[in-house]
Amino acid sequence: MLTVQNLSFRYGAAPVLSEISLTVERGDIAVVLGPNGAGKTTLLKCLNRILAPASGTVSVEGRPVASMSRNELGRTFAYIPQTQPVTETTVFDAVLLGRRPHIAWRMSRKDVAMTAAILDRMGLADLSLRYLDELSGGERQKVGIARALLQEPKVLLLDEPTSNLDLRNQLEAMETVSRIAREHAMAVVVSMHDLNLALRYGTRFFFLKKGCLVENALQGTLTRDMVERVYDVRVEMTMHRGTPVVLPGEPLPT
């Protein structure tokens, strides 16, 4: 579904990403992990051409992203940044905008019905007539996720989507994303800091460090040594109800 080959990016003369290559399949929840400043957000923005890579290629279903029109990009990718804009727009209208890449002239009854359905699925139905500037940061984050899911992209990009959510809403949001990814054979790429949440929902793991892809693993193959090499922290890994859990210890000498 999504193929990245030898992608590099720099801000001016400063390299940020170096020779990144990875693949993500339909239905995957691919989690990008790594320390602060590793390049996770920059990588997501390079995938959908918000940022133009210095070199390398990104393709979806064999089609180079660099050759796509703006409308094609909107039908191919949905991107949720770390923070959602605060505007005087109702929740319903903000989510409905997710249908824009699929609309020729005007919204249809189907688009309105789909919006109502995703609001209900995300637990936002009671907020549908509230304005975004009246919501908490966590509520706005859920609105962003709902809009992206309604866009029905081939690839869903989420940049720390749970950072403003409480524990229950983290689980509900990731459950919804996982379920819809499977139902629609969507590829999901999500950056996270929470290792245990990543291990609960991820199917592939890509670890960045200083702009390089230093480790990658499939679900069930991630090891303690991988985590320690990336974060420079001693950890223990155990299983709890069939899910691996990472327990941090003391920092390792660097």
Helices and strands as residue ranges (DSSP letters): E 2-11, E 14-24, E 29-33, H 40-47, E 55-60, E 63-64, G 65-67, H 70-76, E 77-80, H 91-96, G 97-102, H 109-121, G 125-127, G 132-134, H 137-150, E 155-159, H 167-183, E 187-191, H 195-201, E 204-209, E 212-218, H 224-231, E 233-240, E 243-251
